[in-house]
Amino acid sequence: MSIRTFWIILIKILGLILISQTITIIPEWISSIYFIYENGDTKNLIILIFSILLVLFILYLIFRFFLFKANWIIDKLRLDKGFENDWIELNSSQNKIISIAIIIIGGFMFIQNVPIIFKEFFIFFQQKILFKDYPKSGWIIFYFCKAIMGYLLITNSFRIARFIDKQK
């Protein structure tokens, strides 16, 4: 494997980790928007929405460059220059390494959220109230969706890796 291929794989893995960590931020933004909307503070609401849209646009650009334009990053930062050897001894293809990273990220998401779901369900059943009246029902749904996403990342890792590799 060449040094350039190694850097491409590493940059794509970092992009996938950024995406998995960003998923947690979005519900917090939605709850912030709802809280400010309920207080009737329209000036701060407009500023918050504009800030969130700006951050989402910047995150989109970062994800786009990390996943689909890794060669551009390597060229601009000259990451493949200055090495004595041009090859690294790895007997795996780029697709396999990216799919292994997707499996690890998905497994981490799944393992991180399943205990939280069980804990919240345990607390919910102790309260003996309806699900719609439970104050953390939205978070239970969110953690459940994250666990499902982790499971889907694990089971569809080769398809996702092929999609990422095809888009370059």
N, CA, C and O of each residue as an XYZ file, in Angstrom:
672
protein
N       0.849     -1.160      0.000
C       0.000      0.000      0.000
C       0.905      1.237      0.000
O       1.890      1.303      0.735
N       0.554      2.195     -0.825
C       1.359      3.410     -0.898
C       1.023      4.343      0.268
O       0.001      4.190      0.937
N       1.901      5.300      0.488
C       1.697      6.287      1.553
C       0.423      7.085      1.279
O      -0.336      7.387      2.201
N       0.193      7.423      0.015
C      -0.992      8.187     -0.364
C      -2.265      7.413     -0.032
O      -3.220      7.988      0.491
N      -2.288      6.124     -0.328
C      -3.454      5.291     -0.012
C      -3.675      5.220      1.492
O      -4.815      5.255      1.955
N      -2.598      5.120      2.250
C      -2.709      5.121      3.708
C      -3.368      6.404      4.204
O      -4.260      6.357      5.050
N      -2.933      7.545      3.682
C      -3.510      8.826      4.105
C      -4.968      8.937      3.682
O      -5.783      9.478      4.429
N      -5.309      8.439      2.508
C      -6.710      8.459      2.055
C      -7.583      7.674      3.024
O      -8.649      8.136      3.429
N      -7.121      6.487      3.389
C      -7.884      5.649      4.320
C      -8.027      6.349      5.670
O      -9.117      6.376      6.241
N      -6.950      6.907      6.175
C      -6.985      7.582      7.478
C      -7.923      8.789      7.467
O      -8.675      8.993      8.419
N      -7.887      9.580      6.416
C      -8.759     10.760      6.321
C     -10.223     10.341      6.232
O     -11.082     10.976      6.844
N     -10.520      9.288      5.482
C     -11.905      8.808      5.385
C     -12.400      8.262      6.718
O     -13.555      8.475      7.086
N     -11.538      7.565      7.440
C     -11.924      7.061      8.763
C     -12.207      8.229      9.715
O     -13.178      8.190     10.470
N     -11.370      9.255      9.681
C     -11.623     10.433     10.516
C     -12.942     11.110     10.145
O     -13.665     11.576     11.024
N     -13.258     11.167      8.855
C     -14.539     11.718      8.423
C     -15.715     10.921      8.958
O     -16.716     11.500      9.380
N     -15.605      9.591      8.946
C     -16.672      8.749      9.485
C     -16.842      8.938     10.982
O     -17.966      8.947     11.483
N     -15.739      9.090     11.699
C     -15.821      9.329     13.142
C     -16.475     10.678     13.414
O     -17.285     10.797     14.334
N     -16.137     11.689     12.631
C     -16.773     13.006     12.792
C     -18.287     12.922     12.573
O     -19.061     13.526     13.316
N     -18.695     12.186     11.571
C     -20.133     12.036     11.303
C     -20.815     11.347     12.477
O     -21.877     11.786     12.920
N     -20.219     10.279     12.983
C     -20.866      9.562     14.090
C     -20.954     10.419     15.349
O     -21.906     10.284     16.117
N     -19.989     11.290     15.570
C     -20.030     12.156     16.747
C     -20.976     13.335     16.558
O     -21.511     13.852     17.539
N     -21.191     13.765     15.336
C     -22.069     14.903     15.056
C     -23.529     14.541     15.243
O     -24.352     15.411     15.528
N     -23.860     13.274     15.087
C     -25.252     12.846     15.225
C     -25.800     13.196     16.603
O     -26.993     13.470     16.733
N     -24.970     13.194     17.617
C     -25.412     13.501     18.977
C     -25.741     14.982     19.151
O     -26.569     15.330     19.993
N     -25.119     15.846     18.384
C     -25.298     17.283     18.552
C     -26.658     17.761     18.039
O     -27.237     18.685     18.609
N     -27.161     17.162     16.996
C     -28.376     17.652     16.329
C     -29.590     17.684     17.259
O     -30.291     18.696     17.258
N     -29.890     16.649     18.055
C     -31.031     16.768     18.978
C     -30.858     17.866     20.027
O     -31.836     18.473     20.462
N     -29.628     18.113     20.426
C     -29.388     19.191     21.384
C     -29.704     20.542     20.756
O     -30.246     21.427     21.418
N     -29.367     20.700     19.476
C     -29.714     21.935     18.773
C     -31.224     22.100     18.677
O     -31.750     23.195     18.875
N     -31.914     21.013     18.374
C     -33.371     21.078     18.252
C     -33.999     21.454     19.594
O     -34.929     22.259     19.642
N     -33.490     20.870     20.686
C     -34.053     21.223     21.995
C     -33.739     22.673     22.355
O     -34.552     23.330     23.006
N     -32.586     23.183     21.950
C     -32.262     24.592     22.198
C     -33.194     25.515     21.422
O     -33.673     26.516     21.953
N     -33.445     25.171     20.166
C     -34.374     25.970     19.356
C     -35.759     25.958     19.979
O     -36.409     27.001     20.057
N     -36.220     24.804     20.421
C     -37.541     24.700     21.026
C     -37.617     25.515     22.320
O     -38.612     26.198     22.563
N     -36.578     25.446     23.146
C     -36.569     26.181     24.404
C     -36.631     27.692     24.163
O     -37.394     28.394     24.827
N     -35.845     28.185     23.231
C     -35.849     29.626     22.943
C     -37.172     30.034     22.293
O     -37.675     31.128     22.548
N     -37.734     29.167     21.461
C     -39.028     29.451     20.836
C     -40.130     29.547     21.891
O     -40.987     30.428     21.821
N     -40.105     28.643     22.865
C     -41.109     28.654     23.931
C     -41.003     29.899     24.806
O     -42.013     30.373     25.326
N     -39.803     30.433     24.974
C     -39.619     31.645     25.769
C     -40.023     32.903     25.012
O     -40.166     33.966     25.616
N     -40.207     32.800     23.713
C     -40.652     33.938     22.917
C     -39.553     34.914     22.549
O     -39.848     36.045     22.163
N     -38.329     34.523     22.652
C     -37.195     35.395     22.351
C     -36.832     35.242     20.869
O     -35.981     34.425     20.515
N     -37.478     36.026     20.012
C     -37.308     35.854     18.573
C     -35.925     36.294     18.087
O     -35.381     35.707     17.151
N     -35.361     37.314     18.714
C     -34.038     37.781     18.293
C     -32.994     36.683     18.491
O     -32.217     36.395     17.581
N     -32.971     36.074     19.668
C     -32.029     34.990     19.929
C     -32.357     33.746     19.112
O     -31.459     32.987     18.748
N     -33.632     33.534     18.823
C     -34.022     32.395     17.997
C     -33.461     32.523     16.588
O     -32.950     31.552     16.030
N     -33.553     33.707     16.017
C     -33.024     33.938     14.669
C     -31.505     33.781     14.659
O     -30.945     33.183     13.740
N     -30.843     34.315     15.677
C     -29.386     34.188     15.768
C     -28.985     32.722     15.915
O     -28.028     32.272     15.285
N     -29.715     31.982     16.743
C     -29.411     30.570     16.954
C     -29.622     29.762     15.671
O     -28.779     28.942     15.308
N     -30.729     29.988     14.996
C     -30.996     29.251     13.758
C     -29.940     29.578     12.701
O     -29.459     28.680     12.009
N     -29.580     30.847     12.573
C     -28.543     31.228     11.620
C     -27.205     30.564     11.975
O     -26.495     30.078     11.095
N     -26.871     30.550     13.259
C     -25.621     29.923     13.704
C     -25.622     28.424     13.418
O     -24.619     27.872     12.965
N     -26.739     27.776     13.682
C     -26.840     26.337     13.439
C     -26.727     26.038     11.952
O     -26.043     25.091     11.564
N     -27.382     26.826     11.120
C     -27.282     26.620      9.673
C     -25.850     26.826      9.179
O     -25.379     26.091      8.311
N     -25.166     27.819      9.727
C     -23.779     28.056      9.355
C     -22.892     26.874      9.758
O     -22.057     26.422      8.974
N     -23.076     26.385     10.971
C     -22.292     25.246     11.446
C     -22.619     23.993     10.625
O     -21.715     23.224     10.298
N     -23.885     23.780     10.291
C     -24.257     22.632      9.457
C     -23.607     22.710      8.079
O     -23.166     21.694      7.542
N     -23.548     23.899      7.509
C     -22.898     24.068      6.212
C     -21.405     23.765      6.308
O     -20.847     23.101      5.434
N     -20.757     24.247      7.366
C     -19.331     23.978      7.551
C     -19.092     22.489      7.769
O     -18.143     21.926      7.222
N     -19.950     21.843      8.568
C     -19.826     20.402      8.774
C     -20.027     19.631      7.483
O     -19.334     18.647      7.227
N     -20.986     20.081      6.659
C     -21.204     19.438      5.365
C     -19.946     19.522      4.501
O     -19.559     18.541      3.867
N     -19.319     20.679      4.478
C     -18.092     20.833      3.692
C     -16.981     19.933      4.230
O     -16.256     19.306      3.458
N     -16.852     19.871      5.538
C     -15.826     19.018      6.143
C     -16.083     17.565      5.791
O     -15.158     16.860      5.387
N     -17.326     17.098      5.936
C     -17.650     15.709      5.609
C     -17.405     15.423      4.136
O     -16.865     14.376      3.778
N     -17.801     16.352      3.294
C     -17.624     16.172      1.849
C     -16.142     16.043      1.496
O     -15.762     15.175      0.710
N     -15.313     16.899      2.073
C     -13.888     16.829      1.782
C     -13.250     15.585      2.392
O     -12.439     14.932      1.736
N     -13.591     15.249      3.614
C     -12.973     14.102      4.273
C     -13.359     12.789      3.612
O     -12.519     11.898      3.483
N     -14.619     12.648      3.187
C     -15.054     11.376      2.630
C     -14.827     11.261      1.128
O     -14.481     10.185      0.639
N     -15.013     12.343      0.397
C     -15.003     12.229     -1.058
C     -13.879     12.999     -1.739
O     -13.661     12.799     -2.934
N     -13.166     13.857     -1.049
C     -12.087     14.646     -1.645
C     -10.804     14.519     -0.817
O     -10.104     15.504     -0.587
N     -10.513     13.317     -0.384
C      -9.325     13.093      0.440
C      -8.049     13.387     -0.339
O      -7.060     13.837      0.240
N      -8.060     13.137     -1.642
C      -6.872     13.435     -2.463
C      -6.538     14.928     -2.437
O      -5.367     15.305     -2.403
N      -7.554     15.759     -2.453
C      -7.346     17.209     -2.417
C      -6.675     17.612     -1.103
O      -5.758     18.434     -1.098
N      -7.134     17.033      0.013
C      -6.540     17.330      1.319
C      -5.075     16.908      1.349
O      -4.223     17.636      1.857
N      -4.789     15.729      0.802
C      -3.410     15.231      0.779
C      -2.529     16.141     -0.067
O      -1.391     16.429      0.305
N      -3.052     16.594     -1.208
C      -2.267     17.481     -2.072
C      -1.999     18.823     -1.405
O      -0.879     19.329     -1.463
N      -3.017     19.407     -0.772
C      -2.849     20.730     -0.160
C      -1.945     20.687      1.071
O      -1.162     21.611      1.296
N      -2.044     19.643      1.851
C      -1.227     19.538      3.061
C       0.095     18.807      2.818
O       0.923     18.704      3.723
N       0.292     18.305      1.610
C       1.502     17.560      1.213
C       1.817     16.441      2.211
O       2.944     16.314      2.690
N       0.808     15.646      2.505
C       0.965     14.590      3.499
C       1.795     13.412      2.990
O       2.364     12.670      3.790
N       1.870     13.235      1.695
C       2.603     12.092      1.158
C       4.054     12.426      0.800
O       4.741     11.601      0.198
N       4.517     13.591      1.151
C       5.899     14.013      0.853
C       6.788     13.805      2.079
O       6.321     13.871      3.216
N       8.063     13.556      1.833
C       9.039     13.486      2.912
C       9.217     12.120      3.537
O       9.873     12.017      4.573
N       8.669     11.070      2.961
C       8.855      9.723      3.495
C      10.011      9.045      2.766
O      10.202      9.251      1.567
N      10.775      8.240      3.487
C      11.882      7.521      2.864
C      11.367      6.421      1.942
O      11.875      6.244      0.835
N      10.377      5.695      2.392
C       9.787      4.624      1.591
C       8.441      5.092      1.050
O       7.719      5.847      1.701
N       8.122      4.630     -0.146
C       6.834      4.985     -0.737
C       5.749      3.956     -0.456
O       4.593      4.147     -0.833
N       6.119      2.871      0.201
C       5.161      1.792      0.427
C       5.103      1.414      1.897
O       6.104      1.459      2.613
N       3.901      1.039      2.329
C       3.671      0.486      3.659
C       3.187     -0.938      3.441
O       2.326     -1.181      2.595
N       3.724     -1.864      4.185
C       3.360     -3.267      3.989
C       2.045     -3.585      4.700
O       2.030     -3.870      5.897
N       0.962     -3.534      3.965
C      -0.347     -3.982      4.426
C      -0.945     -4.848      3.326
O      -0.889     -4.484      2.151
N      -1.502     -5.963      3.687
C      -2.017     -6.881      2.687
C      -3.530     -6.772      2.523
O      -4.166     -7.731      2.087
N      -4.111     -5.647      2.855
C      -5.543     -5.454      2.732
C      -5.827     -4.318      1.767
O      -5.016     -3.410      1.586
N      -6.997     -4.394      1.155
C      -7.382     -3.331      0.232
C      -7.978     -2.158      1.002
O      -8.315     -2.265      2.182
N      -8.096     -1.053      0.305
C      -8.652      0.161      0.907
C     -10.095     -0.073      1.347
O     -10.505      0.390      2.411
N     -10.863     -0.791      0.530
C     -12.260     -1.083      0.857
C     -12.382     -1.863      2.157
O     -13.241     -1.561      2.985
N     -11.527     -2.868      2.341
C     -11.601     -3.692      3.544
C     -11.256     -2.894      4.795
O     -11.900     -3.052      5.833
N     -10.258     -2.050      4.702
C      -9.849     -1.261      5.875
C     -10.940     -0.263      6.247
O     -11.237     -0.087      7.428
N     -11.541      0.392      5.253
C     -12.634      1.333      5.536
C     -13.843      0.590      6.103
O     -14.496      1.090      7.018
N     -14.149     -0.590      5.575
C     -15.296     -1.338      6.112
C     -15.027     -1.805      7.539
O     -15.952     -1.851      8.350
N     -13.795     -2.147      7.861
C     -13.464     -2.508      9.244
C     -13.644     -1.306     10.164
O     -14.156     -1.443     11.275
N     -13.225     -0.125      9.703
C     -13.418      1.090     10.504
C     -14.907      1.382     10.691
O     -15.321      1.807     11.770
N     -15.715      1.158      9.651
C     -17.170      1.371      9.765
C     -17.761      0.394     10.766
O     -18.634      0.767     11.551
N     -17.301     -0.846     10.752
C     -17.779     -1.835     11.727
C     -17.427     -1.403     13.146
O     -18.254     -1.525     14.050
N     -16.223     -0.903     13.351
C     -15.805     -0.459     14.684
C     -16.636      0.738     15.136
O     -17.073      0.790     16.286
N     -16.856      1.692     14.249
C     -17.661      2.872     14.600
C     -19.100      2.455     14.905
O     -19.687      2.910     15.886
N     -19.662      1.592     14.062
C     -21.027      1.110     14.300
C     -21.137      0.320     15.590
O     -22.109      0.461     16.332
N     -20.141     -0.512     15.855
C     -20.150     -1.271     17.111
C     -20.055     -0.362     18.314
O     -20.720     -0.593     19.324
N     -19.240      0.665     18.218
C     -19.128      1.631     19.309
C     -20.463      2.344     19.529
O     -20.887      2.518     20.672
N     -21.130      2.759     18.445
C     -22.432      3.420     18.578
C     -23.446      2.482     19.219
O     -24.208      2.890     20.096
N     -23.455      1.226     18.780
C     -24.418      0.252     19.307
C     -24.163     -0.026     20.781
O     -25.083      0.007     21.598
N     -22.908     -0.300     21.112
C     -22.558     -0.625     22.501
C     -22.776      0.565     23.425
O     -23.128      0.385     24.591
N     -22.573      1.770     22.923
C     -22.734      2.965     23.744
C     -24.204      3.248     24.049
O     -24.512      3.747     25.131
N     -25.120      2.944     23.128
C     -26.507      3.358     23.289
C     -27.437      2.292     23.848
O     -28.460      2.638     24.440
N     -27.131      1.024     23.688
C     -28.014     -0.026     24.200
C     -28.156      0.043     25.724
O     -29.284     -0.045     26.209
N     -27.085      0.194     26.507
C     -27.288      0.310     27.959
C     -28.108      1.540     28.371
O     -28.871      1.490     29.335
N     -27.944      2.623     27.642
C     -28.724      3.824     27.947
C     -30.206      3.567     27.698
O     -31.053      4.000     28.479
N     -30.520      2.862     26.611
C     -31.927      2.531     26.317
C     -32.505      1.673     27.429
O     -33.607      1.940     27.909
N     -31.773      0.644     27.845
C     -32.263     -0.226     28.912
C     -32.458      0.540     30.215
O     -33.445      0.325     30.919
N     -31.526      1.431     30.540
C     -31.647      2.222     31.764
C     -32.879      3.119     31.713
O     -33.637      3.194     32.679
N     -33.078      3.801     30.582
C     -34.220      4.700     30.444
C     -35.544      3.930     30.450
O     -36.530      4.400     31.018
N     -35.570      2.745     29.818
C     -36.791      1.930     29.868
C     -37.072      1.459     31.287
O     -38.229      1.423     31.705
N     -36.050      1.103     32.021
C     -36.221      0.681     33.409
C     -36.819      1.819     34.240
O     -37.755      1.605     35.010
N     -36.279      3.016     34.083
C     -36.803      4.183     34.808
C     -38.228      4.483     34.359
O     -39.080      4.820     35.182
N     -38.493      4.364     33.058
C     -39.829      4.621     32.522
C     -40.856      3.663     33.122
O     -41.941      4.089     33.516
N     -40.526      2.382     33.194
C     -41.475      1.414     33.748
C     -41.662      1.589     35.249
O     -42.705      1.203     35.776
N     -40.693      2.153     35.953
C     -40.857      2.452     37.372
C     -41.815      3.626     37.585
O     -42.505      3.684     38.603
N     -41.862      4.553     36.641
C     -42.711      5.738     36.772
C     -44.192      5.416     36.607
O     -45.035      6.103     37.184
N     -44.528      4.385     35.832
C     -45.915      3.960     35.579
C     -46.751      5.087     34.993
O     -47.864      5.350     35.449
N     -46.204      5.755     33.973
C     -46.950      6.785     33.259
C     -46.934      6.434     31.774
O     -46.209      5.535     31.348
N     -47.730      7.142     31.000
C     -47.769      6.911     29.562
C     -46.474      7.387     28.918
O     -45.799      8.286     29.421
N     -46.146      6.760     27.792
C     -44.898      7.103     27.108
C     -44.901      8.546     26.635
O     -43.869      9.216     26.684
N     -46.050      9.032     26.176
C     -46.106     10.413     25.686
C     -45.969     11.430     26.819
O     -45.571     12.569     26.574
N     -46.291     11.042     28.054
C     -46.164     11.939     29.203
C     -44.785     11.862     29.867
O     -44.445     12.701     30.701
N     -44.004     10.863     29.496
C     -42.680     10.700     30.090
C     -41.759     11.780     29.535
O     -41.672     11.929     28.316
N     -41.061     12.546     30.396
C     -40.266     13.681     29.908
C     -39.067     13.287     29.038
O     -38.605     14.095     28.232
N     -38.567     12.084     29.186
C     -37.402     11.669     28.401
C     -37.779     10.734     27.250
O     -36.920     10.004     26.756
N     -39.016     10.739     26.820
C     -39.427      9.834     25.743
C     -38.718     10.152     24.433
O     -38.398      9.243     23.666
N     -38.471     11.425     24.170
C     -37.746     11.797     22.958
C     -36.318     11.278     22.971
O     -35.797     10.859     21.938
N     -35.687     11.303     24.130
C     -34.322     10.795     24.222
C     -34.281      9.287     24.082
O     -33.321      8.749     23.530
N     -35.310      8.583     24.573
C     -35.364      7.131     24.378
C     -35.422      6.813     22.897
O     -34.727      5.913     22.427
N     -36.248      7.545     22.155
C     -36.346      7.338     20.709
C     -35.016      7.669     20.040
O     -34.583      6.953     19.138
N     -34.369      8.739     20.470
C     -33.081      9.128     19.894
C     -32.031      8.050     20.122
O     -31.334      7.667     19.183
N     -31.904      7.553     21.347
C     -30.910      6.522     21.629
C     -31.239      5.227     20.891
O     -30.336      4.512     20.456
N     -32.515      4.928     20.752
C     -32.913      3.755     19.989
C     -32.500      3.899     18.524
O     -31.989      2.954     17.923
N     -32.722      5.074     17.958
C     -32.321      5.318     16.558
C     -30.812      5.219     16.395
O     -30.335      4.673     15.400
N     -30.050      5.740     17.361
C     -28.591      5.638     17.281
C     -28.130      4.189     17.375
O     -27.186      3.795     16.690
N     -28.788      3.389     18.218
C     -28.430      1.975     18.317
C     -28.748      1.252     17.009
O     -27.968      0.414     16.557
N     -29.891      1.575     16.403
C     -30.247      0.979     15.109
C     -29.243      1.407     14.041
O     -28.843      0.593     13.208
N     -28.835      2.672     14.056
C     -27.832      3.138     13.094
C     -26.511      2.398     13.279
O     -25.860      2.041     12.297
N     -26.113      2.167     14.509
C     -24.899      1.401     14.771
C     -25.010     -0.010     14.233
O     -24.073     -0.525     13.624
N     -26.157     -0.636     14.456
C     -26.391     -1.986     13.926
C     -26.344     -2.000     12.399
O     -25.747     -2.892     11.797
N     -26.981     -1.002     11.780
C     -26.971     -0.925     10.317
C     -25.577     -0.657      9.769
O     -25.224     -1.164      8.704
N     -24.781      0.131     10.483
C     -23.392      0.336     10.064
C     -22.611     -0.971     10.122
O     -21.804     -1.255      9.237
N     -22.846     -1.758     11.152
C     -22.146     -3.035     11.277
C     -22.541     -3.976     10.145
O     -21.677     -4.593      9.522
N     -23.828     -4.090      9.876
C     -24.295     -5.069      8.895
C     -24.109     -4.631      7.449
O     -24.049     -5.481      6.561
N     -24.017     -3.323      7.183
C     -23.872     -2.835      5.808
C     -22.539     -2.146      5.573
O     -22.447     -1.259      4.724
N     -21.523     -2.529      6.295
C     -20.242     -1.822      6.221
C     -19.603     -1.917      4.840
O     -19.013     -0.943      4.373
N     -19.707     -3.066      4.178
C     -19.072     -3.201      2.867
C     -19.779     -2.351      1.815
O     -19.128     -1.802      0.927
N     -21.093     -2.236      1.905
C     -21.829     -1.373      0.968
C     -21.462      0.096      1.165
O     -21.272      0.827      0.193
N     -21.364      0.523      2.414
C     -21.008      1.913      2.708
C     -19.580      2.196      2.241
O     -19.309      3.254      1.672
N     -18.674      1.258      2.478
C     -17.282      1.438      2.040
C     -17.209      1.524      0.516
O     -16.460      2.339     -0.022
N     -17.987      0.684     -0.189
C     -18.009      0.764     -1.653
C     -18.560      2.102     -2.116
O     -18.059      2.674     -3.083
N     -19.595      2.615     -1.433
C     -20.173      3.914     -1.795
C     -19.159      5.025     -1.592
O     -19.014      5.892     -2.455
N     -18.462      5.017     -0.482
C     -17.457      6.048     -0.206
C     -16.316      5.969     -1.220
O     -15.839      6.991     -1.715
N     -15.884      4.739     -1.522
C     -14.783      4.571     -2.453
C     -15.190      4.911     -3.890
O     -14.363      5.371     -4.678
N     -16.447      4.686     -4.226
C     -16.933      4.967     -5.584
C     -17.078      6.455     -5.841
O     -16.965      6.889     -6.987
N     -17.327      7.250     -4.807
C     -17.611      8.674     -4.953
C     -16.368      9.529     -5.149
O     -16.506     10.744     -5.291
N     -15.165      8.967     -5.167
C     -13.992      9.835     -5.283
C     -13.794     10.410     -6.634
O     -12.840     11.157     -6.854
